[in-house]
């Protein structure tokens, strides 16, 4: 009896041989997902970064037609996927049109979150999410309940596409008015809308965002894109669903909006006070332009990375303000980095409650559990440790001053992209150090810790309580 092709014959054996690597990868992903969704996030982001390093190493990616230096390719790939914006080379001069397209794709994928994008694609195909996919998506989007993940994933896609489309449409006429051809204006509008909403901070105009310092029709859309992108997808979803009923907003949304607005206002006042009479930054500008640039400078440390002035010429007091704003960053589950604004809010509220002698931390009629405070302290300490170690390392690898190196390291950790010019002066070893800092900042200190932890340990006993002297 003849063997039927596709059953037990040679075609079936050939199919099994060809699909063996795919099956092995799938089984590996399943095993990692079962053990820890956070570890899967770490593995996936690493794999995606390596893919973009390979693409940027292609001769077609550079204007010279030669293979890019490995340190440059690694750094820019990490910076793009981690939506940071730091770069050791001038983007529009070093990379070809293909290279810039690769960077743009990396920004988009990094902004959405690789795992979020994968979940969205699975949702579009199957119209539903399994339990494991919901757990993975919840890890990336920080959804509070598994039932919210499907809605949140749709919000991720819609919020990104709609926001980027609105920003592109807002800037397109202005690029035309500035004298650009229709094709160039369309491309620049799309690129800057993606870079702004994803808080990437990459620019492709000579001089960067400083080329638009006197153009509010470009600066304002960039500010709005960065601010909205840094709020976080859960906040965007909540506001979109309950726009006219703020009382129904959850605590996370209220804390994020209030703290974000307060940081922008306080940051603008501080930067304006320190730079108003500085002729190298804002001192020679007209009053209206100065106010706009001051607000712009206060919004960008949320993780935007665009700058209309030479940051190396700013007063050191302004550097300290920007350091603090960058270290705080934006909202949780957003395209921003840093320890996040809700972490700052929780710690501030805990200190306020302690000063008043209150037993519980309360705000907006809600009580914050002690576990949240412990998590906030852990995130802050982990972030401070990363920044400290990286700063000491770079100081030993270069002869640059402390304030500039610290500024650059915090910008890398917060995936912000503001630069004092240090990145361009670092040796390859220094670029690799900053690449690691950007990677850790994007993955998140808690996610990284969970990815490296084999399992949670629970004790079946408790020691007697005793309070040490604090303060």
C-alpha positions, 0 to 999 in steps of 0.5 A: 500500500502506497505511503500517503504524502503528508502522513508518515512519508518523507514530506511529513519528516521534512516538515518536522525537520524544518519546523523543529527550530520553531517548535523548540523556540515556542517550547522555550517561550512557553517554559519561560512564560510559565515560570515568570512573565517578567523573565520573558519580558527580559528575554524578549527585549534582549532578542529584539535589541539584538535584531536591531543591532544586526539591522543597523550593522548592515552597510545599507544603514549608514550614509557612508555605505560602510558597516557601522561601529559595533558600539554605535550600533548597539548603543543606538539600537538600545536607545531606540528600543528603550525609547531613550533618544541618546546617540553618540552620532548625529542621526541625520548625518550618520544613518541613511534613510534605511537606517533612520527607518530602522530606528523609527521602527525600533522606537515604535516597537519599544514604545508599545512594548514588545510583549504588548505588541505581541499580545495585540497581534494575538488578540487580533487573530484569535479575538480572545486572550488565554490566561497565560497571554493575559498574565504576560500582557498584565506584566507589561501593561501593569493592568490591575485585573486580568479582565482588563487586559483585553480592553487595555491592549485595544487602548494601547493600539488605539491610543498610540495610532490615534495620538500619533496620527493627530500629532502628525496631522497637526505638524504636517501643515507647519512643515509645509509652511516652513518650506519643505516638500510634501514628501519630506513634510509628511515623513518628518511629521510621522517621525516626530509624532512617533518620537514624541508620543513614545518619549523617544526624543530622536530628531532628524533636523540639524540642531535637533529640536533647537531648530524649532525653538521659535516655532510654537506650532511644532513645539506645542504638539511635541509637548502634548505628545510627550506629556500624554505618552508619559501618562501611561496607558491605564490612565489614558484608558480611564480618562477616555472612558470617564472623561466627564466624570473625574470622580469615578477615576481610580486612585492611580489615575488621580495620583498620576495626573495631579503629580505630573501637573505639579512637577511640570509647573514646579519645574517650569518655575525653577528653570525659568528662575535660573535661566531667565537672565542666562544669555547662553540659554534663554536670556536673549529670547523674547518673553513669549518664546522664553515662556514657551521654551521654559515650559518645554524644558519642564515637560521634556524631563518626563522622558521626552528628550527634546531640547531647544537650548544647549543644556551644557550652558545651563546653570548647575542649579538647572541641572539639579532640577532636571536631574530630579525631574528625569529621575522621577520620570513619567507614569507607570505603564507608559513610554516614560522611564524613571522611578515613576510619578506614583512612586514619588507620590506614595513616598511623599504621602507616607512622609506626610502621614508620618509627620502628622502621626497618622497610622495609615497613608490616605489620599482621595478617600482611599488608603494605600497599603504598606506593600505599595510603600515598600515597593516604592522604596525598593524601586527608588533604592534600585534606581539610585543604586544603578545611577550611582554605580554607572556614574562611578564607572563612567567617571573612571572611564573618562575625565569628564566632570561629575555634574555632566556625567551624573546628568547623562547617567540619570537621562539614560536610566530614565530613558529620557534622552536629554544630553549634556554632550557626554555621550559623544565624548565617551569611549566604546566601553562607556557607551556599553555602560550607558547601554546597560543603564538604558536597558535596565531603565526600560525593563524596570527595576522591579521587572528585572528583579522578578525576571532574575528571581527563581521563585518567591520565598515565604516564611511560615514564622515571624520574628518578634517585633522591635523598632530600631532608632531611625532619624 
